[in-house]
Amino acid sequence: MKLLAIDSSNQVMSVAVLEDRKLIGEVTTNVKGNHSQRLMPAIETIMKEAGWKPTELDRIVVAKGPGSYTGLRIGVTIAKTLAWTLDKEIVGVSSLAVLAGNCEESPHYLVPLFDARRGNIYTGVYQWQAGKLVQIEPDTHISAEAWASYLTKFTGTIELIGEDRLLHVTTFEQQLADRVISAPLKDHLSKASVLGLLGRTKKPEDVHTLTPDYLKLAEAEENWRKEHPDRLEESYVEKI
């Protein structure tokens, strides 16, 4: 299986091509920039370096959130457009699962997180069991304080993953003391190679119904809904 993996769900932008479980090439950047301008050139570059034609692809895997509202729309739209025009399989994978997927050798409860502003985070709980990444708690949007308190019910070590952990680690330490640790430095950036491996065996999805998992409405839509309570069945933002 020849596979293209795309992640533009947060500041990190990563693109990879894999053949079965073998990584052929990967481009990962962690700079603030416009994904709309950089993502397609990155895809074109990695495909050219691999010597692959778009028609040779079997599957496209995309990080479907949570994360940056704009980044998610860009990545999912490009992935869906490629899958539709090339008639290829498409799979969406949680952006939080991609972070947890970095820690394959870890015996701990894995808690990936992205900052969601105002003391809130996007997060979940994962664990590697018998070589498979298992979701213990569903992805959620919650305050860091409430999440740290909730995690006290787990017996064992809580391993935080993601660069944004630095914004909230004190909150977790206050609740969990020495039961909270941080993943190794190399594991805090999302990698499209990990995304591709996680999506390699997932069941293909309908290209028309695959949508980003925002977990939280964009601020503009939240404000629109407050101003138009009689029209809540409508959406401020047109769905992809």
N, C-alpha and C positions, 0 to 999 in steps of 0.2 A: 504494500500500500504506500503510495506517495501522498504526502500530507503537507498542507500549508497551515501553520498556526499563527494567529494574529492576536496581539494584546495591546490595546491602546486605552484600557479602562481607567488608568490613572496616569501619574506623571511619567512613569516608566513606559517606554514604547518598545515592544519586542516582537520580532518576526523570526520564524524558523521554518525550515523545511526538513522533513524526516522521511526516511524510507523504512517502513516497518518500525522497529525500535532504534534504528540507527540515525543519529543526528547528522545531517548533511551540511547544514549551515545555519547560523543564527546571527542576528543583529539586535543588540539591546542597548538602549540609551536611557540615561536618567537626567535629562536636562529639560528645563522648562521650554516648551516650544509648541508650535501649532501642529498637532497631529494631522490635521486635514491637509497640510502641505508636505508633511514628511513621511506619512505612512505608505502611500502608493509608491513613491520612489524607493523606499526601503524594500517593499515587496518585489518590485521589478529588479532591484539589484541582487537580492538573495536568490531569486529564480534564475537570473542570468548566470550568477556564479556557480550555481548547481548544475547549470546546463539543461534545465528543464523548461519545457514549453507549458503554458497554462493548461492546455488540453491533456497533458499527461497526468495531472493531478487526479487523485481518487477522492480526496476528502479535504474539507476546509474546517478548521477548528478555531473558534473565536472565544475570547474571554467575554462573558456576557454580564459582568457586574457582580457585585455593586462597585461603585467608583464614581469617577468624574462623569457628570451628565453628558457633557459635550464629547468627551473622549469615548464613552460607550457608544453613543450614536454613530460616531465616525467609524469605529472598528466594526460594529455589527452591520452597518449599512454597506461597507465595502465587502465584508465577508458574504453577505447575502447577495449582493450584486454579482460577485464572482461565481458563487454557487449557482445562481439562477442562469446567468449567461453561458456558463460552461457546462451546465447540467451535471453538477457534482454534489456529493453528499455534504451536509453541513451539520456541525455539532456545536452546541454552546456549553461552556464549562464555567463554573463559578470562579470569579477572580480571586476570591478568598481561598478556594481549594488549590489554586495555582501556587499561592504562597505556602500553604501547608504541604504541598507536594514537594517542596524543596527539602523537607526534613525527613526523608525516607528512612533513615536509620534511627530516628528519635523514638524512645519508648514513652514519651510524655504525652499529656494532652496538649494538642497544638491549637493555639488561639491566634490566628492571623487577624490583623486589623488594619483598617484604613481610617484616617481621621475624617469625620463628617462635620466638623466645626461645632462651635458652641458647646464644647464638652462632650459631644456625641461621637460615636464610632460606628463603622460597619464591621461586623465580626461574626464569629461562629466557633464551633469546637470540632476538631477533627482528630483522628488517631490512625496510625498505621497498624493494621492487624493482618498478619499472615501475608505480608507483601502487598496489601491493598489499602488504599486510602479510604477510610470510613468516616462519614459525617455523623458526629455524635449529637450535635445541636445545630438546628437550621441557621442559615445566615440571617442576620437581623440588624436593624438600625436601633441603637440604644445608647443611653448615656454611659460613659466609661465607668462612672461610680456605681451605677446599678448593675452593670455587667460584672464588675469586680466582685460585688456582693453576691451575685448569683453563682459565681464560680467557686465560692467557698464550700458549696455542697459536694464538689468533687474531691475525692481523696487521691492525692498524688500531686505530681509537679505540673504546673501550668507553664507552658513554653510560649512566649509572645513572639510573633513573627511580623515583620514589616517595619519599614523605616519610621512610620508614624507612631510606633510604640513609644518612641522617646518622648512624645508629647503627653503620654498618659501613664508611663511606667510608675510614677510616684503614687498615683491613685491605686494601682494594682498592688503595689508593695504595702500600702497601708492596710489593705484588706487581706492579703494573702501572705504577707511577711516573706519568709525565705522559701516559700513554696512556688514563687514565681521566678522564672529565669528568662533570659533572652536567647533566641536561636543564634548560632554562629553568624558572624558578619556576612559571610558569603550567601546566606539564605534569606536575606531581607528584601531582595529585589525579585520581582516577578520575571520569569523566564518563559519565553514561548516554547522552548524545548520541553519543559515540564508540562506546559499546557497541551502540547501535542501528544505527549505520552498519556496524559489523563484522558484525552478525547479520542484516542486511537481505537478503543474498544467499545465506546458508548454507542448506543443506538442512534442512527441518523434521525434528524428532526425535519419537520416540514419547513422549507425555506420561507414560506409565507407567514407562518405563525411564530417563528423564532423572534423573540423580542428581548431587549435588555432587561436585566433584573435591577431596577434602580433602588428598590427597597424604600425609597423616600422620594416624594415628588420634588421636582425642581422648585426653587424659591419663587420663580415667576408663576408657576402653576398654582402653588399654594396660595399666593396672593390673589390670583385670579379667582380661585374657588371661594375665598373669603368674601370677595366683592360680588360674586354671582352665586349665592347659595341656592337659588332656584334652578340652576343649570348644572348641577353636579354630575349629571349623567354624561355631560359633554367633557371634552378635554381641551385644555388650553394649547397643548402641544399635539400636533398630528402624529399618530403612531407610525412607526417605521413599517 
